[in-house]
Amino acid sequence: MFKKIAGLLAIAAAAFVSTAGLSASAEEVFLRSNHSGKYVARTDGILAASAASSGQALKLDMVRLDDNKVAFRVVSDASYVRAGVGSGTFLAGGSPHIRGWETFRLIPLGGMAHALKSEQNGKLVRAGVGQGSLLAAVSEGKPRAWEIFDIVPARAVQGQSGSRAAVSNAVRGSWRILKVAAIQSGHLTTLSDALSDGTRIDIAADGGMSANVGCNRITASIAQSGGSWQASSPIQTKMLCPDQAVMSI
């Protein structure tokens, strides 16, 4: 259950949590360079952080594997993105399968920001390689400016450009979590006052949702059609907060 900070309006958490649990293992996303603000597109077949907007960007299905591993499937041709293309280990689409070069490890850095590490060579993916801002799995050490990418849910971006709001006025605003529902059973558990006070969910008119739960942050998008809901797979940090366990909503 959520409690609206302004107006004390409460709604059941099951409507949101259960839809997230039913979503597929693949989520449509865009990649965006956190450093330059440019979206990832294709330049002569190679991925590059070169698009000024999501409308010019490459839409990807982010396929969740295990242990924070993912693969990226190009929506337009159903091929997979692979690293290791050429001597520069560039990233490109066109692969028919998921193997080592097509597998990336997500390193959460807060909010939408992540680093991507090639499972095959252990190198971080870097944008800004060469004058075309090409993507290649070449960097070592800690993620820095060009190794940081925003994983942007496609639904949230597309909602911003549409003329129709994704959610109604009754749902928009800031909320506090009172209860959480187990994904499998739907059983509601009441949070303690201390935990509840540390939560906040902001829902925008375009369906973009961001939540703070303790020191962790969750981002997702939701869309309302009459009495039914659709939700993207949530992207969240999993840091151990001081004096409290990591929470997964």
C-alpha positions as CSV (number, residue, x, y, z in Angstrom):
1,M,0.0,0.0,0.0
2,F,1.2,3.5,-0.8
3,K,0.2,6.7,1.1
4,K,0.2,9.9,-0.9
5,I,2.3,12.5,0.7
6,A,0.0,15.3,-0.5
7,G,-3.6,14.6,0.2
8,L,-3.2,11.3,2.3
9,L,-4.7,9.3,-0.5
10,A,-3.8,5.5,-0.2
11,I,-3.9,2.9,-3.0
12,A,-3.0,-0.8,-2.8
13,A,0.6,-1.8,-3.6
14,A,-0.6,-5.0,-5.3
15,A,-1.6,-3.0,-8.4
16,F,2.0,-2.0,-8.9
17,V,4.0,-4.8,-7.5
18,S,2.1,-7.6,-9.2
19,T,2.4,-6.0,-12.6
20,A,6.1,-5.7,-12.2
21,G,6.3,-9.4,-11.3
22,L,4.4,-10.4,-14.4
23,S,6.6,-8.4,-16.8
24,A,8.8,-10.3,-19.2
25,S,12.5,-11.0,-18.7
26,A,13.3,-8.5,-21.5
27,E,12.7,-4.8,-21.2
28,E,12.9,-2.3,-24.1
29,V,15.5,0.3,-23.2
30,F,17.8,2.9,-24.7
31,L,21.4,3.4,-23.8
32,R,22.7,6.9,-23.2
33,S,26.1,8.1,-22.4
34,N,26.0,9.7,-19.0
35,H,29.0,11.8,-19.9
36,S,27.9,13.3,-23.3
37,G,24.1,12.9,-22.9
38,K,24.0,11.3,-26.4
39,Y,22.0,8.2,-27.0
40,V,23.5,5.0,-28.5
41,A,22.8,4.5,-32.2
42,R,24.5,2.6,-35.0
43,T,27.2,4.2,-37.2
44,D,28.2,1.9,-40.1
45,G,27.1,-1.1,-38.1
46,I,29.1,-0.1,-35.0
47,L,27.3,1.2,-31.8
48,A,28.1,4.8,-31.0
49,A,27.0,7.4,-28.6
50,S,25.9,9.8,-31.3
51,A,22.2,10.3,-31.3
52,A,20.8,13.6,-30.0
53,S,17.4,12.1,-29.0
54,S,15.8,8.7,-28.4
55,G,14.0,9.0,-31.7
56,Q,17.3,8.6,-33.5
57,A,18.6,5.9,-31.1
58,L,18.8,2.2,-31.2
59,K,16.0,0.5,-29.3
60,L,17.1,-2.6,-27.4
61,D,15.6,-5.4,-25.5
62,M,17.6,-5.8,-22.3
63,V,17.4,-9.5,-21.6
64,R,18.1,-10.3,-17.9
65,L,20.2,-13.5,-17.4
66,D,21.6,-14.1,-13.9
67,D,24.1,-12.6,-11.4
68,N,23.5,-9.1,-12.9
69,K,24.3,-10.3,-16.4
70,V,22.3,-9.1,-19.4
71,A,22.3,-9.3,-23.1
72,F,21.0,-6.7,-25.5
73,R,18.8,-7.6,-28.4
74,V,18.2,-5.1,-31.2
75,V,14.5,-4.6,-31.5
76,S,14.5,-3.9,-35.2
77,D,16.2,-7.1,-36.4
78,A,16.2,-9.4,-33.3
79,S,20.0,-9.8,-33.4
80,Y,22.1,-9.5,-30.3
81,V,24.8,-6.9,-29.5
82,R,28.3,-8.3,-29.2
83,A,31.6,-6.8,-28.1
84,G,34.9,-8.0,-29.6
85,V,34.2,-6.8,-33.2
86,G,37.5,-6.1,-34.9
87,S,40.8,-5.4,-33.2
88,G,39.2,-2.6,-31.3
89,T,36.7,-4.9,-29.6
90,F,33.9,-2.6,-30.8
91,L,30.2,-3.2,-30.1
92,A,27.8,-4.1,-32.9
93,G,24.6,-5.9,-33.5
94,G,24.1,-8.9,-35.8
95,S,24.8,-11.8,-33.5
96,P,22.3,-14.7,-33.7
97,H,23.0,-16.0,-30.2
98,I,24.0,-15.2,-26.6
99,R,27.5,-16.4,-25.7
100,G,30.5,-14.8,-24.0
101,W,30.9,-11.7,-26.3
102,E,27.1,-11.1,-26.1
103,T,27.0,-11.1,-22.3
104,F,27.5,-8.0,-20.2
105,R,27.7,-7.6,-16.5
106,L,25.7,-4.6,-15.1
107,I,27.5,-2.5,-12.5
108,P,24.9,-0.2,-10.8
109,L,26.1,3.3,-10.0
110,G,23.0,4.9,-8.7
111,G,19.7,5.8,-10.5
112,M,19.8,4.9,-14.2
113,A,23.6,5.0,-14.3
114,H,25.4,1.7,-14.9
115,A,28.7,0.5,-16.2
116,L,28.8,-2.5,-18.6
117,K,31.6,-5.1,-18.4
118,S,32.1,-7.6,-21.1
119,E,31.8,-11.1,-19.7
120,Q,34.3,-12.3,-22.4
121,N,37.3,-10.1,-21.9
122,G,36.5,-8.5,-18.5
123,K,36.8,-5.0,-19.9
124,L,34.4,-2.1,-19.3
125,V,32.5,-0.8,-22.3
126,R,33.6,2.8,-23.1
127,A,31.8,5.3,-25.3
128,G,33.8,8.1,-27.0
129,V,36.3,5.8,-28.7
130,G,37.6,7.7,-31.7
131,Q,35.9,10.8,-33.3
132,G,32.6,8.9,-33.8
133,S,32.1,8.2,-30.1
134,L,32.1,4.5,-30.8
135,L,31.5,1.9,-28.1
136,A,34.2,-0.7,-27.3
137,A,35.0,-3.0,-24.5
138,V,38.5,-1.6,-23.8
139,S,38.6,0.0,-20.3
140,E,40.0,-1.3,-17.1
141,G,39.8,-0.2,-13.5
142,K,36.9,1.8,-12.0
143,P,34.2,3.2,-14.3
144,R,34.8,6.9,-15.2
145,A,33.0,9.4,-17.3
146,W,32.9,7.6,-20.7
147,E,32.3,4.2,-19.1
148,I,29.0,5.3,-17.5
149,F,25.7,4.7,-19.3
150,D,22.1,5.6,-18.4
151,I,19.8,2.7,-19.0
152,V,16.6,4.5,-20.0
153,P,13.3,2.6,-20.2
154,A,11.8,3.1,-23.6
155,R,8.3,3.5,-22.3
156,A,9.3,6.4,-20.1
157,V,11.0,8.3,-23.0
158,Q,8.1,7.6,-25.4
159,G,5.6,8.8,-22.9
160,Q,7.3,12.2,-22.8
161,S,6.7,12.7,-26.5
162,G,3.1,11.6,-26.6
163,S,0.2,14.0,-26.2
164,R,-1.7,11.7,-23.8
165,A,-0.6,11.2,-20.2
166,A,0.5,7.7,-19.3
167,V,-1.2,7.8,-15.9
168,S,-4.2,9.6,-14.4
169,N,-4.1,12.6,-12.0
170,A,-5.0,10.3,-9.1
171,V,-1.8,8.3,-9.5
172,R,0.7,11.1,-10.1
173,G,2.6,12.7,-7.3
174,S,4.7,11.6,-4.3
175,W,4.0,8.5,-2.3
176,R,5.2,6.7,0.8
177,I,5.2,2.9,1.0
178,L,3.1,1.4,3.8
179,K,2.9,-2.2,2.6
180,V,4.8,-4.4,0.2
181,A,3.4,-7.5,-1.7
182,A,5.3,-10.7,-2.3
183,I,5.6,-11.3,-6.0
184,Q,4.7,-15.0,-5.9
185,S,1.9,-15.0,-3.3
186,G,0.8,-11.3,-3.3
187,H,0.8,-11.4,0.5
188,L,0.9,-7.9,2.0
189,T,3.5,-7.1,4.7
190,T,3.3,-3.9,6.7
191,L,6.5,-1.9,6.9
192,S,7.6,-0.5,10.2
193,D,7.3,3.2,10.6
194,A,11.1,3.6,10.5
195,L,11.3,1.8,7.1
196,S,8.2,3.5,5.7
197,D,9.5,6.9,6.6
198,G,12.6,6.2,4.5
199,T,10.6,5.5,1.4
200,R,9.4,7.8,-1.4
201,I,8.0,7.1,-4.8
202,D,7.5,9.9,-7.4
203,I,5.2,9.2,-10.3
204,A,5.2,11.6,-13.3
205,A,2.4,12.2,-15.8
206,D,4.4,10.3,-18.4
207,G,4.5,7.2,-16.2
208,G,8.1,7.6,-15.2
209,M,8.6,6.3,-11.7
210,S,11.5,6.8,-9.3
211,A,11.7,5.5,-5.8
212,N,14.0,5.9,-2.8
213,V,14.0,3.0,-0.4
214,G,16.5,3.7,2.3
215,C,19.8,4.4,0.5
216,N,18.7,2.5,-2.6
217,R,17.0,3.9,-5.7
218,I,14.6,2.2,-8.1
219,T,13.5,3.4,-11.5
220,A,10.8,2.0,-13.8
221,S,7.9,3.1,-15.9
222,I,4.2,2.4,-15.7
223,A,1.3,2.9,-18.1
224,Q,-2.4,2.9,-17.3
225,S,-5.2,1.9,-19.7
226,G,-8.5,2.1,-18.0
227,G,-8.4,-0.3,-15.1
228,S,-5.3,-2.3,-16.3
229,W,-1.7,-1.5,-15.8
230,Q,1.6,-2.3,-17.5
231,A,5.0,-1.9,-15.9
232,S,8.6,-2.1,-17.0
233,S,11.1,-4.3,-15.2
234,P,12.5,-2.2,-12.3
235,I,16.1,-1.2,-12.3
236,Q,17.5,-0.8,-8.8
237,T,20.6,-0.4,-6.8
238,K,21.3,-3.0,-4.1
239,M,23.5,-1.3,-1.6
240,L,23.5,-2.3,2.1
241,C,22.1,0.7,3.8
242,P,23.4,1.7,7.3
243,D,21.4,0.0,10.1
244,Q,19.0,-1.7,7.7
245,A,18.8,-4.6,5.2
246,V,18.7,-4.1,1.5
247,M,15.1,-3.9,0.3
248,S,13.9,-5.2,-3.0
249,I,10.4,-3.8,-3.9
